[in-house]
Amino acid sequence: MGTSISSWENVGAYFTFADNPVALGLFTLGAAVIIVGLIASIAKHENEAFEKIEK
């Protein structure tokens, strides 16, 4: 990963793709898909576990 920063003096933070809206959008979409998938997986597991208890 290359950088256009030639000096690290007075640098508070360094963002690798903060100036690229497409990359930010894809990253946000990917994170949202992972979170929704995780919640769906947890809900499925919990429903199956409660069904086993009720039988």
C-alpha positions as CSV (number, residue, x, y, z in Angstrom):
1,M,0.0,0.0,0.0
2,G,1.6,3.2,-1.1
3,T,1.2,6.6,0.6
4,S,1.5,10.1,-0.7
5,I,2.4,11.4,2.8
6,S,6.1,12.4,2.8
7,S,6.2,13.4,6.5
8,W,4.4,12.1,9.5
9,E,4.8,15.2,11.6
10,N,1.5,16.6,13.1
11,V,-0.5,13.7,11.6
12,G,-3.5,12.9,13.8
13,A,-5.0,10.1,11.7
14,Y,-4.3,8.4,8.5
15,F,-7.3,7.1,6.4
16,T,-6.4,4.8,3.5
17,F,-9.5,5.4,1.4
18,A,-11.4,8.2,3.1
19,D,-11.3,10.3,0.0
20,N,-12.9,7.6,-2.2
21,P,-16.7,7.6,-1.8
22,V,-17.1,4.3,-3.8
23,A,-14.7,2.5,-1.5
24,L,-16.4,3.9,1.6
25,G,-19.8,2.8,0.2
26,L,-18.6,-0.7,-0.5
27,F,-17.0,-1.0,2.9
28,T,-20.1,0.2,4.6
29,L,-22.3,-2.1,2.5
30,G,-20.0,-5.0,3.3
31,A,-20.1,-4.3,7.0
32,A,-23.9,-4.0,7.0
33,V,-24.2,-7.3,5.2
34,I,-22.0,-9.0,7.7
35,I,-23.9,-7.6,10.6
36,V,-27.3,-8.5,9.2
37,G,-26.1,-12.0,8.4
38,L,-24.8,-12.4,11.9
39,I,-28.1,-11.3,13.5
40,A,-30.0,-13.6,11.2
41,S,-27.7,-16.5,12.1
42,I,-28.1,-15.8,15.8
43,A,-31.9,-15.6,15.5
44,K,-32.1,-18.9,13.5
45,H,-29.9,-20.6,16.2
46,E,-32.1,-19.2,19.0
47,N,-35.3,-20.3,17.3
48,E,-34.0,-23.8,16.8
49,A,-32.8,-24.0,20.4
50,F,-36.1,-23.0,21.8
51,E,-37.9,-25.5,19.5
52,K,-35.7,-28.3,20.9
53,I,-36.6,-27.3,24.5
54,E,-40.4,-27.2,23.8
55,K,-40.4,-30.8,22.3
